Amino acid sequence: MSPHLADAVLPLIRTRADLHRWSAANAHGRQMHDAIDILEESVGSEDPAGVYAVTHKALASALKVIARADDSSGIIGAGCRRLLDLHPVAAAAAQVPPRKLVDWMVAFQFDGDVDYFELDPVAYAPALGEEGLAMYRSRLAEIADTLEPVPAGTVQWDGANRHERWVLEWNERRLAVLDRDVEAIIRTHARDRKVAAWLQDAAEALEEIGEIDSAIDWAGQAARFDLGHQALRAADYWCALLAEHRPGELLAARAEVFRRWPSSSTAAGLYRDAEEAWREYREEVMNRLSDSPRDAVLFALEPLKDVELAWELAHSLTLEADDVWERLAYQYAKTRPLAVLPVLRRLVERELTQADAKRYRAAARRLATMRQIAAGGDEAAGVARFVAELREAHRRRPRLQEEFDRAGLP
């Protein structure tokens, strides 16, 4: 192991500090990423065996750290994944003996300190070579043979050896990709085809091996599976595949996706990809979005960037969403500032229906904006009276009075 590299990296990974505090865990996680930057830069420029040894130790230490940390922000977990990505690259460069690597891979997955990270045999294939892969498959088969059959009528994850079964299934899927076996990919990824996400899994695996036509087909099946969120996510992936590989089919797909899930986001995708053909879809899109004032106004604001249309829709469709009204008001104020004063007044009144410091700050901020808009005009006196009325009406709320003072309100 390279002493210089180890001294630069490992102290930034290891720690005895209490990481149950969120802030402490985040700070250490950022420090870990600094260490991983050093490791990644060392690949190809340092002694390969030394880089692998340090990477291996860093990964082991990182897993011990995350096992006792509050990683709610995911910073430490992201560092662990970076090390897991680097490990097979360093192993291949260092020409780690296949048997030694297989022993570690099996131990990591079946007897590791934590069980929420996977190893990808596809990534390790260059390091394992044919001999190592055969050995690895054999070890997995031996473990599978030791498991008791899943009783009929039960889900395999409900019985004993749940973790082992999950690891074996994961490896079966990734080895199917490694083998570029289309039938095995469909069998292991789509499974019983009862979940839209599984159909997308099959599509992504097929894309990975370059079977683009099949990937597009499976992604389309996933998008049309039902109207759930998994199908919608698959629809985004389906459109991305078409945009890259079959652009001539993209517009029809975007229209289909919008019709299945009419929203500001699906309308935005259709608008972006329609280009000159947008006029053919505009009336249909606006009519469908009118059922959802929020989506209609957001779509007019972005991506149409038609503030006048958004303002008209907000009133004609009786928009209720305060957050959208606020976005619209600040945009409309750029051209017709006085027109937004009634909107801001209504938002302030709604904020103060509940006793909450965060709402007080929002109300104070909007009142300050109202004063700025009305300054020097006939409306200034009306805004001042409104502030005075609120101060009097909420005189028993000292925190509100404090927030008003901080905002410079009279």
SULJOSUL-V904483 format. One record per helix or strand of 3 or more residues. SS is the DSSP state (~ for helix, > for strand). FROM is the first residue (numbers start at 1). LEN is the number of residues. If there is no record, write none. Layout:
SS_FROM_LEN ; SS_FROM_LEN
This chain:
~_3_11 ; ~_22_21 ; ~_48_19 ; ~_75_20 ; ~_98_14 ; ~_121_26 ; ~_162_17 ; ~_182_9 ; ~_196_13 ; ~_212_12 ; ~_229_17 ; ~_247_14 ; ~_264_17 ; ~_282_8 ; ~_293_9 ; ~_307_10 ; ~_322_11 ; ~_337_15 ; ~_357_18 ; ~_379_15 ; ~_398_9
